[in-house]
Amino acid sequence: MPTIYYKTPVGIARITEEDGFISSISIRDEEYEITPPDTEVLKTAVAQLDEYFAGKRKVFDLPIRQAGSDFQQSVWEQLLKIEYGKTISYLQQSKLMNNPLGIRAIASANGRNNLWIVVPCHRVIGSNGSLTGYAGGLWRKKWLLEHEARVMGVGQTTLAF
């Protein structure tokens, strides 16, 4: 599985390709040696992430596949429907999935998403508008949401921790 490390404004991204699909993107706190992409899929992933961070890409068009149960896959599919620059609550997500009592299971599946930014789990917030539950740290979630708000011309958002 080819894996590269790519510098982003929120840390070093570890990007893994498996069988022609991007299988994981996560941001690390540790320093890693930056490695150039050596496959077309990894080159495309880096190019699209560059465009995202430059405010020029709102939708990713990558071959993605991550391991997970059918339920997790359905949760991640729902995440892909959240528009750039928008947020929904975990409760709203559970209602959209016709599973209002499954809020904890849905939140847990969000937390198991291995395709950060591309599958936008950072766009799911608490019902009261608070930032909750982001494996990359709440400061990164806040940065990503504020970045998207700036690109959309909304200006600063008021996000609570």
NUTIMAR-971943 format. One record per atom (N, C-alpha, C): x, y, z. Coordinates in nm, 2 decimals. Atoms other than C-alpha are relative to their C-alpha. Example, Ala and Ser with C-alpha at 12.3 -4.5 7.8 and 13.67 -1.06 7.14 Angstrom:
BEGIN
<rec px="0.09" py="-0.12" pz="0.00"/>
<rec px="1.23" py="-0.45" pz="0.78"/>
<rec px="0.09" py="0.12" pz="0.00"/>
<rec px="-0.09" py="-0.11" pz="0.00"/>
<rec px="1.37" py="-0.11" pz="0.71"/>
<rec px="-0.08" py="0.11" pz="0.08"/>
REM end
This chain:
BEGIN
<rec px="0.08" py="-0.12" pz="0.00"/>
<rec px="0.00" py="0.00" pz="0.00"/>
<rec px="0.09" py="0.12" pz="0.00"/>
<rec px="-0.08" py="-0.12" pz="0.00"/>
<rec px="0.17" py="0.32" pz="-0.11"/>
<rec px="-0.06" py="0.10" pz="0.10"/>
<rec px="0.04" py="-0.10" pz="-0.09"/>
<rec px="0.16" py="0.58" pz="0.16"/>
<rec px="0.10" py="0.12" pz="-0.01"/>
<rec px="-0.08" py="-0.12" pz="0.01"/>
<rec px="0.28" py="0.94" pz="0.14"/>
<rec px="-0.03" py="0.09" pz="0.12"/>
<rec px="0.02" py="-0.10" pz="-0.10"/>
<rec px="0.31" py="1.23" pz="0.38"/>
<rec px="0.00" py="0.14" pz="-0.07"/>
<rec px="0.02" py="-0.12" pz="0.08"/>
<rec px="0.19" py="1.57" pz="0.26"/>
<rec px="-0.03" py="0.11" pz="0.10"/>
<rec px="0.02" py="-0.11" pz="-0.09"/>
<rec px="0.21" py="1.91" pz="0.43"/>
<rec px="-0.13" py="0.08" pz="-0.03"/>
<rec px="0.12" py="-0.08" pz="0.01"/>
<rec px="-0.12" py="2.09" pz="0.49"/>
<rec px="0.01" py="0.12" pz="0.10"/>
<rec px="0.01" py="-0.11" pz="-0.10"/>
<rec px="-0.21" py="2.41" pz="0.69"/>
<rec px="-0.04" py="-0.05" pz="0.14"/>
<rec px="0.04" py="0.05" pz="-0.13"/>
<rec px="-0.34" py="2.19" pz="0.97"/>
<rec px="0.09" py="-0.12" pz="0.04"/>
<rec px="-0.09" py="0.11" pz="-0.04"/>
<rec px="-0.05" py="1.94" pz="0.99"/>
<rec px="0.04" py="-0.09" pz="-0.12"/>
<rec px="-0.05" py="0.10" pz="0.10"/>
<rec px="0.11" py="1.65" pz="0.80"/>
<rec px="-0.11" py="-0.10" pz="-0.02"/>
<rec px="0.10" py="0.10" pz="0.04"/>
<rec px="-0.14" py="1.44" pz="0.61"/>
<rec px="0.07" py="-0.13" pz="-0.04"/>
<rec px="-0.05" py="0.13" pz="0.04"/>
<rec px="-0.08" py="1.07" pz="0.58"/>
<rec px="-0.11" py="-0.05" pz="-0.09"/>
<rec px="0.10" py="0.04" pz="0.10"/>
<rec px="-0.25" py="0.95" pz="0.26"/>
<rec px="0.05" py="-0.14" pz="-0.05"/>
<rec px="-0.03" py="0.14" pz="0.04"/>
<rec px="-0.27" py="0.58" pz="0.18"/>
<rec px="-0.09" py="-0.04" pz="-0.12"/>
<rec px="0.07" py="0.05" pz="0.12"/>
<rec px="-0.37" py="0.42" pz="-0.15"/>
<rec px="0.00" py="-0.15" pz="0.01"/>
<rec px="0.01" py="0.15" pz="0.00"/>
<rec px="-0.49" py="0.06" pz="-0.17"/>
<rec px="-0.08" py="-0.04" pz="-0.12"/>
<rec px="0.07" py="0.06" pz="0.12"/>
<rec px="-0.58" py="-0.12" pz="-0.50"/>
<rec px="-0.06" py="0.11" pz="-0.08"/>
<rec px="0.05" py="-0.11" pz="0.09"/>
<rec px="-0.62" py="0.21" pz="-0.69"/>
<rec px="-0.10" py="0.09" pz="0.07"/>
<rec px="0.10" py="-0.09" pz="-0.07"/>
<rec px="-0.84" py="0.38" pz="-0.42"/>
<rec px="0.08" py="0.06" pz="0.11"/>
<rec px="-0.05" py="-0.06" pz="-0.13"/>
<rec px="-0.75" py="0.63" pz="-0.15"/>
<rec px="-0.08" py="-0.06" pz="0.11"/>
<rec px="0.06" py="0.07" pz="-0.11"/>
<rec px="-0.82" py="0.43" pz="0.16"/>
<rec px="0.01" py="0.07" pz="0.14"/>
<rec px="0.00" py="-0.08" pz="-0.12"/>
<rec px="-0.72" py="0.68" pz="0.43"/>
<rec px="0.07" py="0.13" pz="-0.02"/>
<rec px="-0.07" py="-0.13" pz="0.00"/>
<rec px="-0.63" py="1.04" pz="0.48"/>
<rec px="-0.02" py="0.05" pz="0.15"/>
<rec px="0.01" py="-0.05" pz="-0.13"/>
<rec px="-0.55" py="1.16" pz="0.83"/>
<rec px="0.11" py="0.10" pz="0.03"/>
<rec px="-0.10" py="-0.10" pz="-0.03"/>
<rec px="-0.36" py="1.45" pz="0.98"/>
<rec px="0.07" py="-0.03" pz="0.13"/>
<rec px="-0.08" py="0.04" pz="-0.11"/>
<rec px="-0.08" py="1.39" pz="1.22"/>
<rec px="0.05" py="0.12" pz="0.08"/>
<rec px="-0.07" py="-0.10" pz="-0.09"/>
<rec px="0.06" py="1.59" pz="1.51"/>
<rec px="0.15" py="-0.01" pz="-0.01"/>
<rec px="-0.14" py="0.02" pz="0.01"/>
<rec px="0.40" py="1.44" pz="1.46"/>
<rec px="0.06" py="0.05" pz="-0.13"/>
<rec px="-0.07" py="-0.04" pz="0.13"/>
<rec px="0.65" py="1.56" pz="1.20"/>
<rec px="0.04" py="-0.12" pz="-0.07"/>
<rec px="-0.04" py="0.11" pz="0.09"/>
<rec px="0.71" py="1.33" pz="0.91"/>
<rec px="0.07" py="0.06" pz="-0.12"/>
<rec px="-0.07" py="-0.05" pz="0.12"/>
<rec px="0.94" py="1.36" pz="0.61"/>
<rec px="-0.11" py="0.00" pz="-0.11"/>
<rec px="0.09" py="-0.02" pz="0.10"/>
<rec px="0.73" py="1.49" pz="0.33"/>
<rec px="0.04" py="-0.09" pz="-0.12"/>
<rec px="-0.04" py="0.09" pz="0.11"/>
<rec px="0.72" py="1.23" pz="0.05"/>
<rec px="-0.09" py="0.03" pz="-0.12"/>
<rec px="0.08" py="-0.03" pz="0.12"/>
<rec px="0.61" py="1.30" pz="-0.31"/>
<rec px="-0.09" py="-0.11" pz="-0.04"/>
<rec px="0.09" py="0.11" pz="0.05"/>
<rec px="0.32" py="1.11" pz="-0.46"/>
<rec px="0.06" py="-0.08" pz="-0.11"/>
<rec px="-0.07" py="0.08" pz="0.10"/>
<rec px="0.44" py="0.82" pz="-0.67"/>
<rec px="-0.10" py="-0.08" pz="-0.09"/>
<rec px="0.10" py="0.06" pz="0.09"/>
<rec px="0.11" py="0.70" pz="-0.83"/>
<rec px="-0.10" py="0.11" pz="-0.04"/>
<rec px="0.09" py="-0.10" pz="0.05"/>
<rec px="-0.15" py="0.88" pz="-1.03"/>
<rec px="-0.11" py="0.03" pz="0.10"/>
<rec px="0.11" py="-0.02" pz="-0.10"/>
<rec px="-0.42" py="0.83" pz="-0.76"/>
<rec px="0.05" py="0.09" pz="0.11"/>
<rec px="-0.06" py="-0.08" pz="-0.11"/>
<rec px="-0.19" py="0.98" pz="-0.49"/>
<rec px="0.03" py="0.14" pz="-0.06"/>
<rec px="-0.03" py="-0.14" pz="0.06"/>
<rec px="-0.09" py="1.27" pz="-0.73"/>
<rec px="-0.14" py="0.07" pz="-0.01"/>
<rec px="0.13" py="-0.07" pz="0.00"/>
<rec px="-0.46" py="1.34" pz="-0.78"/>
<rec px="-0.05" py="0.04" pz="0.13"/>
<rec px="0.04" py="-0.03" pz="-0.14"/>
<rec px="-0.53" py="1.33" pz="-0.41"/>
<rec px="0.07" py="0.12" pz="0.05"/>
<rec px="-0.08" py="-0.12" pz="-0.04"/>
<rec px="-0.25" py="1.58" pz="-0.34"/>
<rec px="-0.05" py="0.12" pz="-0.07"/>
<rec px="0.05" py="-0.12" pz="0.08"/>
<rec px="-0.37" py="1.81" pz="-0.62"/>
<rec px="-0.13" py="0.05" pz="0.05"/>
<rec px="0.14" py="-0.05" pz="-0.05"/>
<rec px="-0.73" py="1.81" pz="-0.50"/>
<rec px="0.01" py="0.05" pz="0.14"/>
<rec px="-0.02" py="-0.06" pz="-0.13"/>
<rec px="-0.62" py="1.87" pz="-0.14"/>
<rec px="0.06" py="0.14" pz="-0.01"/>
<rec px="-0.06" py="-0.14" pz="0.02"/>
<rec px="-0.40" py="2.16" pz="-0.26"/>
<rec px="-0.11" py="0.10" pz="-0.04"/>
<rec px="0.11" py="-0.09" pz="0.05"/>
<rec px="-0.71" py="2.30" pz="-0.44"/>
<rec px="-0.10" py="0.03" pz="0.12"/>
<rec px="0.09" py="-0.02" pz="-0.11"/>
<rec px="-0.93" py="2.25" pz="-0.13"/>
<rec px="0.06" py="0.11" pz="0.10"/>
<rec px="-0.06" py="-0.10" pz="-0.10"/>
<rec px="-0.68" py="2.44" pz="0.10"/>
<rec px="0.02" py="0.13" pz="-0.07"/>
<rec px="0.00" py="-0.13" pz="0.07"/>
<rec px="-0.65" py="2.71" pz="-0.17"/>
<rec px="-0.13" py="0.06" pz="-0.02"/>
<rec px="0.13" py="-0.06" pz="0.01"/>
<rec px="-1.02" py="2.76" pz="-0.16"/>
<rec px="-0.06" py="-0.02" pz="-0.14"/>
<rec px="0.04" py="0.01" pz="0.14"/>
<rec px="-1.06" py="2.64" pz="-0.52"/>
<rec px="-0.08" py="-0.13" pz="-0.02"/>
<rec px="0.07" py="0.13" pz="0.02"/>
<rec px="-1.22" py="2.29" pz="-0.46"/>
<rec px="-0.10" py="-0.01" pz="0.12"/>
<rec px="0.11" py="0.02" pz="-0.10"/>
<rec px="-1.55" py="2.23" pz="-0.28"/>
<rec px="-0.05" py="-0.15" pz="0.00"/>
<rec px="0.05" py="0.14" pz="0.01"/>
<rec px="-1.62" py="1.87" pz="-0.39"/>
<rec px="0.12" py="-0.08" pz="-0.05"/>
<rec px="-0.11" py="0.09" pz="0.04"/>
<rec px="-1.36" py="1.59" pz="-0.42"/>
<rec px="-0.05" py="-0.10" pz="-0.10"/>
<rec px="0.03" py="0.10" pz="0.11"/>
<rec px="-1.36" py="1.36" pz="-0.72"/>
<rec px="0.12" py="-0.10" pz="0.00"/>
<rec px="-0.11" py="0.10" pz="-0.01"/>
<rec px="-1.13" py="1.08" pz="-0.60"/>
<rec px="-0.06" py="-0.14" pz="0.01"/>
<rec px="0.05" py="0.13" pz="-0.03"/>
<rec px="-1.16" py="0.71" pz="-0.61"/>
<rec px="0.03" py="-0.04" pz="0.15"/>
<rec px="-0.02" py="0.03" pz="-0.14"/>
<rec px="-1.21" py="0.63" pz="-0.24"/>
<rec px="-0.07" py="-0.13" pz="0.04"/>
<rec px="0.06" py="0.12" pz="-0.05"/>
<rec px="-1.28" py="0.32" pz="-0.05"/>
<rec px="0.07" py="-0.03" pz="0.14"/>
<rec px="-0.05" py="0.03" pz="-0.13"/>
<rec px="-1.25" py="0.25" pz="0.32"/>
<rec px="-0.07" py="-0.11" pz="0.06"/>
<rec px="0.06" py="0.12" pz="-0.06"/>
<rec px="-1.31" py="-0.06" pz="0.52"/>
<rec px="-0.10" py="0.04" pz="0.11"/>
<rec px="0.10" py="-0.03" pz="-0.11"/>
<rec px="-1.62" py="-0.06" pz="0.74"/>
<rec px="-0.12" py="-0.08" pz="-0.03"/>
<rec px="0.13" py="0.08" pz="0.01"/>
<rec px="-1.95" py="-0.23" pz="0.81"/>
<rec px="-0.10" py="0.07" pz="-0.10"/>
<rec px="0.11" py="-0.06" pz="0.09"/>
<rec px="-2.26" py="-0.17" pz="0.59"/>
<rec px="-0.05" py="0.13" pz="0.07"/>
<rec px="0.05" py="-0.12" pz="-0.07"/>
<rec px="-2.38" py="0.07" pz="0.86"/>
<rec px="0.09" py="0.11" pz="0.00"/>
<rec px="-0.10" py="-0.10" pz="0.01"/>
<rec px="-2.06" py="0.26" pz="0.87"/>
<rec px="0.00" py="0.06" pz="-0.14"/>
<rec px="0.00" py="-0.05" pz="0.14"/>
<rec px="-2.06" py="0.29" pz="0.49"/>
<rec px="-0.12" py="0.09" pz="-0.02"/>
<rec px="0.11" py="-0.09" pz="0.02"/>
<rec px="-2.41" py="0.43" pz="0.50"/>
<rec px="0.01" py="0.13" pz="0.07"/>
<rec px="-0.02" py="-0.13" pz="-0.07"/>
<rec px="-2.31" py="0.69" pz="0.76"/>
<rec px="0.10" py="0.09" pz="-0.08"/>
<rec px="-0.10" py="-0.08" pz="0.08"/>
<rec px="-2.01" py="0.79" pz="0.55"/>
<rec px="-0.06" py="0.05" pz="-0.13"/>
<rec px="0.07" py="-0.04" pz="0.12"/>
<rec px="-2.23" py="0.81" pz="0.24"/>
<rec px="-0.08" py="0.13" pz="0.03"/>
<rec px="0.07" py="-0.11" pz="-0.04"/>
<rec px="-2.45" py="1.05" pz="0.43"/>
<rec px="0.09" py="0.13" pz="0.02"/>
<rec px="-0.09" py="-0.12" pz="-0.02"/>
<rec px="-2.15" py="1.27" pz="0.52"/>
<rec px="0.03" py="0.06" pz="-0.13"/>
<rec px="-0.04" py="-0.06" pz="0.13"/>
<rec px="-2.07" py="1.31" pz="0.15"/>
<rec px="-0.11" py="0.09" pz="-0.05"/>
<rec px="0.11" py="-0.09" pz="0.04"/>
<rec px="-2.41" py="1.48" pz="0.11"/>
<rec px="0.00" py="0.13" pz="0.07"/>
<rec px="0.00" py="-0.13" pz="-0.07"/>
<rec px="-2.33" py="1.76" pz="0.35"/>
<rec px="0.08" py="0.10" pz="-0.09"/>
<rec px="-0.06" py="-0.09" pz="0.09"/>
<rec px="-2.26" py="2.06" pz="0.13"/>
<rec px="0.12" py="0.08" pz="0.06"/>
<rec px="-0.12" py="-0.08" pz="-0.04"/>
<rec px="-1.93" py="2.25" pz="0.15"/>
<rec px="-0.05" py="0.13" pz="0.07"/>
<rec px="0.04" py="-0.12" pz="-0.07"/>
<rec px="-1.95" py="2.53" pz="0.40"/>
<rec px="-0.12" py="-0.01" pz="0.09"/>
<rec px="0.12" py="0.02" pz="-0.08"/>
<rec px="-2.26" py="2.39" pz="0.57"/>
<rec px="0.04" py="-0.10" pz="0.12"/>
<rec px="-0.01" py="0.10" pz="-0.11"/>
<rec px="-2.29" py="2.20" pz="0.90"/>
<rec px="-0.14" py="-0.06" pz="0.03"/>
<rec px="0.12" py="0.06" pz="-0.05"/>
<rec px="-2.55" py="1.96" pz="1.04"/>
<rec px="0.04" py="-0.05" pz="0.14"/>
<rec px="-0.02" py="0.05" pz="-0.13"/>
<rec px="-2.59" py="1.83" pz="1.39"/>
<rec px="0.00" py="-0.16" pz="-0.01"/>
<rec px="0.01" py="0.15" pz="0.00"/>
<rec px="-2.55" py="1.46" pz="1.48"/>
<rec px="-0.15" py="-0.04" pz="0.00"/>
<rec px="0.14" py="0.03" pz="0.00"/>
<rec px="-2.92" py="1.46" pz="1.55"/>
<rec px="-0.06" py="0.01" pz="-0.14"/>
<rec px="0.05" py="-0.02" pz="0.13"/>
<rec px="-3.00" py="1.60" pz="1.21"/>
<rec px="0.05" py="-0.12" pz="-0.09"/>
<rec px="-0.05" py="0.11" pz="0.08"/>
<rec px="-2.77" py="1.33" pz="1.06"/>
<rec px="-0.08" py="-0.12" pz="0.02"/>
<rec px="0.07" py="0.12" pz="-0.03"/>
<rec px="-2.95" py="1.06" pz="1.24"/>
<rec px="-0.15" py="0.00" pz="-0.06"/>
<rec px="0.13" py="-0.01" pz="0.06"/>
<rec px="-3.29" py="1.19" pz="1.12"/>
<rec px="0.01" py="-0.02" pz="-0.15"/>
<rec px="-0.02" py="0.02" pz="0.15"/>
<rec px="-3.16" py="1.21" pz="0.76"/>
<rec px="0.01" py="-0.14" pz="-0.03"/>
<rec px="-0.02" py="0.14" pz="0.02"/>
<rec px="-3.07" py="0.85" pz="0.80"/>
<rec px="-0.12" py="-0.09" pz="0.04"/>
<rec px="0.12" py="0.07" pz="-0.05"/>
<rec px="-3.42" py="0.76" pz="0.93"/>
<rec px="0.03" py="-0.09" pz="0.12"/>
<rec px="-0.04" py="0.07" pz="-0.12"/>
<rec px="-3.26" py="0.65" pz="1.25"/>
<rec px="0.02" py="0.09" pz="0.12"/>
<rec px="-0.01" py="-0.11" pz="-0.10"/>
<rec px="-3.33" py="0.92" pz="1.51"/>
<rec px="0.05" py="-0.06" pz="0.14"/>
<rec px="-0.05" py="0.05" pz="-0.13"/>
<rec px="-3.25" py="0.68" pz="1.80"/>
<rec px="0.15" py="-0.06" pz="-0.01"/>
<rec px="-0.13" py="0.05" pz="0.02"/>
<rec px="-2.92" py="0.58" pz="1.65"/>
<rec px="0.11" py="0.10" pz="0.00"/>
<rec px="-0.10" py="-0.12" pz="0.00"/>
<rec px="-2.74" py="0.91" pz="1.72"/>
<rec px="0.14" py="-0.04" pz="0.05"/>
<rec px="-0.14" py="0.04" pz="-0.06"/>
<rec px="-2.46" py="0.75" pz="1.93"/>
<rec px="0.07" py="-0.09" pz="-0.10"/>
<rec px="-0.07" py="0.09" pz="0.09"/>
<rec px="-2.39" py="0.47" pz="1.68"/>
<rec px="0.04" py="0.08" pz="-0.13"/>
<rec px="-0.04" py="-0.08" pz="0.11"/>
<rec px="-2.39" py="0.73" pz="1.40"/>
<rec px="0.12" py="0.09" pz="0.03"/>
<rec px="-0.12" py="-0.08" pz="-0.04"/>
<rec px="-2.15" py="0.96" pz="1.59"/>
<rec px="0.12" py="-0.09" pz="0.01"/>
<rec px="-0.11" py="0.09" pz="0.00"/>
<rec px="-1.93" py="0.66" pz="1.65"/>
<rec px="0.05" py="-0.04" pz="-0.13"/>
<rec px="-0.04" py="0.03" pz="0.14"/>
<rec px="-1.93" py="0.57" pz="1.28"/>
<rec px="0.07" py="0.12" pz="-0.06"/>
<rec px="-0.07" py="-0.12" pz="0.05"/>
<rec px="-1.84" py="0.93" pz="1.20"/>
<rec px="0.15" py="0.00" pz="0.05"/>
<rec px="-0.13" py="0.01" pz="-0.06"/>
<rec px="-1.54" py="0.89" pz="1.44"/>
<rec px="0.09" py="-0.10" pz="-0.06"/>
<rec px="-0.08" py="0.10" pz="0.06"/>
<rec px="-1.42" py="0.59" pz="1.25"/>
<rec px="0.03" py="0.03" pz="-0.15"/>
<rec px="-0.03" py="-0.04" pz="0.13"/>
<rec px="-1.41" py="0.77" pz="0.92"/>
<rec px="0.15" py="0.02" pz="-0.02"/>
<rec px="-0.14" py="-0.01" pz="0.02"/>
<rec px="-1.06" py="0.73" pz="0.78"/>
<rec px="0.04" py="0.10" pz="-0.12"/>
<rec px="-0.02" py="-0.09" pz="0.12"/>
<rec px="-1.10" py="0.98" pz="0.49"/>
<rec px="-0.03" py="0.14" pz="0.04"/>
<rec px="0.02" py="-0.14" pz="-0.05"/>
<rec px="-1.07" py="1.31" pz="0.67"/>
<rec px="0.00" py="0.10" pz="-0.11"/>
<rec px="0.02" py="-0.11" pz="0.09"/>
<rec px="-1.17" py="1.62" pz="0.48"/>
<rec px="-0.08" py="-0.04" pz="-0.12"/>
<rec px="0.06" py="0.05" pz="0.12"/>
<rec px="-1.27" py="1.42" pz="0.17"/>
<rec px="-0.14" py="-0.05" pz="0.03"/>
<rec px="0.13" py="0.04" pz="-0.05"/>
<rec px="-1.56" py="1.25" pz="0.36"/>
<rec px="-0.01" py="0.09" pz="0.13"/>
<rec px="-0.01" py="-0.11" pz="-0.09"/>
<rec px="-1.64" py="1.56" pz="0.56"/>
<rec px="-0.07" py="-0.01" pz="0.14"/>
<rec px="0.05" py="0.02" pz="-0.14"/>
<rec px="-1.71" py="1.44" pz="0.92"/>
<rec px="0.02" py="0.13" pz="0.08"/>
<rec px="-0.02" py="-0.12" pz="-0.07"/>
<rec px="-1.58" py="1.78" pz="1.03"/>
<rec px="-0.13" py="0.10" pz="-0.01"/>
<rec px="0.12" py="-0.08" pz="0.02"/>
<rec px="-1.92" py="1.93" pz="0.91"/>
<rec px="-0.11" py="-0.04" pz="0.09"/>
<rec px="0.10" py="0.04" pz="-0.10"/>
<rec px="-2.11" py="1.75" pz="1.19"/>
<rec px="0.03" py="0.06" pz="0.13"/>
<rec px="-0.02" py="-0.07" pz="-0.13"/>
<rec px="-2.15" py="1.95" pz="1.51"/>
<rec px="-0.11" py="-0.04" pz="0.10"/>
<rec px="0.11" py="0.03" pz="-0.10"/>
<rec px="-2.35" py="1.93" pz="1.83"/>
<rec px="-0.12" py="0.08" pz="-0.03"/>
<rec px="0.13" py="-0.07" pz="0.02"/>
<rec px="-2.71" py="2.03" pz="1.84"/>
<rec px="-0.01" py="0.14" pz="0.04"/>
<rec px="0.00" py="-0.13" pz="-0.05"/>
<rec px="-2.63" py="2.34" pz="2.03"/>
<rec px="0.11" py="0.09" pz="-0.07"/>
<rec px="-0.10" py="-0.07" pz="0.08"/>
<rec px="-2.37" py="2.45" pz="1.77"/>
<rec px="0.14" py="-0.02" pz="0.05"/>
<rec px="-0.14" py="0.03" pz="-0.05"/>
<rec px="-2.07" py="2.32" pz="1.97"/>
<rec px="0.07" py="-0.09" pz="-0.09"/>
<rec px="-0.09" py="0.09" pz="0.07"/>
<rec px="-1.78" py="2.15" pz="1.82"/>
<rec px="0.03" py="-0.12" pz="0.09"/>
<rec px="-0.02" py="0.12" pz="-0.08"/>
<rec px="-1.77" py="1.79" pz="1.94"/>
<rec px="0.06" py="-0.10" pz="-0.09"/>
<rec px="-0.04" py="0.13" pz="0.07"/>
<rec px="-1.59" py="1.47" pz="1.84"/>
<rec px="0.07" py="0.02" pz="-0.13"/>
<rec px="-0.08" py="0.01" pz="0.12"/>
<rec px="-1.32" py="1.51" pz="1.59"/>
<rec px="0.14" py="-0.06" pz="0.03"/>
<rec px="-0.12" py="0.08" pz="-0.03"/>
<rec px="-1.04" py="1.26" pz="1.58"/>
<rec px="0.13" py="0.08" pz="-0.01"/>
<rec px="-0.11" py="-0.09" pz="0.03"/>
<rec px="-0.80" py="1.53" pz="1.45"/>
<rec px="0.02" py="0.11" pz="0.10"/>
<rec px="-0.01" py="-0.11" pz="-0.09"/>
<rec px="-0.86" py="1.76" pz="1.74"/>
<rec px="-0.10" py="0.11" pz="-0.04"/>
<rec px="0.10" py="-0.11" pz="0.03"/>
<rec px="-1.13" py="2.03" pz="1.78"/>
<rec px="0.06" py="0.12" pz="-0.07"/>
<rec px="-0.05" py="-0.12" pz="0.07"/>
<rec px="-0.89" py="2.30" pz="1.67"/>
<rec px="0.01" py="-0.02" pz="-0.15"/>
<rec px="0.00" py="0.03" pz="0.14"/>
<rec px="-0.86" py="2.13" pz="1.33"/>
<rec px="-0.14" py="0.01" pz="-0.06"/>
<rec px="0.13" py="0.00" pz="0.05"/>
<rec px="-1.23" py="2.09" pz="1.30"/>
<rec px="-0.05" py="0.15" pz="-0.01"/>
<rec px="0.03" py="-0.14" pz="0.00"/>
<rec px="-1.27" py="2.46" pz="1.38"/>
<rec px="0.07" py="0.07" pz="-0.12"/>
<rec px="-0.08" py="-0.06" pz="0.11"/>
<rec px="-1.00" py="2.56" pz="1.13"/>
<rec px="-0.07" py="-0.04" pz="-0.14"/>
<rec px="0.06" py="0.04" pz="0.13"/>
<rec px="-1.17" py="2.35" pz="0.85"/>
<rec px="-0.13" py="0.07" pz="-0.02"/>
<rec px="0.13" py="-0.07" pz="0.01"/>
<rec px="-1.51" py="2.50" pz="0.92"/>
<rec px="0.01" py="0.15" pz="-0.03"/>
<rec px="-0.02" py="-0.14" pz="0.02"/>
<rec px="-1.38" py="2.85" pz="0.93"/>
<rec px="0.06" py="0.03" pz="-0.14"/>
<rec px="-0.06" py="-0.01" pz="0.14"/>
<rec px="-1.18" py="2.79" pz="0.61"/>
<rec px="-0.11" py="0.00" pz="-0.10"/>
<rec px="0.11" py="0.01" pz="0.09"/>
<rec px="-1.49" py="2.68" pz="0.43"/>
<rec px="-0.10" py="0.12" pz="0.01"/>
<rec px="0.08" py="-0.12" pz="-0.01"/>
<rec px="-1.69" py="2.97" pz="0.57"/>
<rec px="0.06" py="0.12" pz="-0.07"/>
<rec px="-0.07" py="-0.11" pz="0.06"/>
<rec px="-1.43" py="3.22" pz="0.45"/>
<rec px="-0.01" py="-0.02" pz="-0.16"/>
<rec px="0.01" py="0.02" pz="0.14"/>
<rec px="-1.43" py="3.06" pz="0.10"/>
<rec px="-0.14" py="0.03" pz="-0.05"/>
<rec px="0.14" py="-0.02" pz="0.04"/>
<rec px="-1.81" py="3.08" pz="0.09"/>
<rec px="-0.03" py="0.15" pz="0.02"/>
<rec px="0.03" py="-0.14" pz="-0.02"/>
<rec px="-1.78" py="3.45" pz="0.19"/>
<rec px="-0.09" py="0.03" pz="0.12"/>
<rec px="0.08" py="-0.02" pz="-0.12"/>
<rec px="-1.96" py="3.40" pz="0.52"/>
<rec px="0.08" py="0.07" pz="0.10"/>
<rec px="-0.08" py="-0.06" pz="-0.11"/>
<rec px="-1.67" py="3.54" pz="0.72"/>
<rec px="0.02" py="-0.09" pz="0.11"/>
<rec px="-0.03" py="0.07" pz="-0.11"/>
<rec px="-1.59" py="3.43" pz="1.06"/>
<rec px="-0.13" py="-0.07" pz="0.05"/>
<rec px="0.11" py="0.07" pz="-0.06"/>
<rec px="-1.82" py="3.17" pz="1.21"/>
<rec px="0.02" py="0.00" pz="0.15"/>
<rec px="-0.01" py="0.01" pz="-0.14"/>
<rec px="-1.90" py="3.15" pz="1.58"/>
<rec px="-0.02" py="-0.14" pz="0.04"/>
<rec px="0.00" py="0.14" pz="-0.04"/>
<rec px="-1.81" py="2.80" pz="1.68"/>
<rec px="0.04" py="-0.02" pz="0.14"/>
<rec px="-0.03" py="0.02" pz="-0.14"/>
<rec px="-1.82" py="2.69" pz="2.04"/>
<rec px="0.07" py="-0.13" pz="0.02"/>
<rec px="-0.07" py="0.12" pz="-0.04"/>
<rec px="-1.59" py="2.43" pz="2.19"/>
<rec px="-0.08" py="-0.07" pz="0.11"/>
REM end
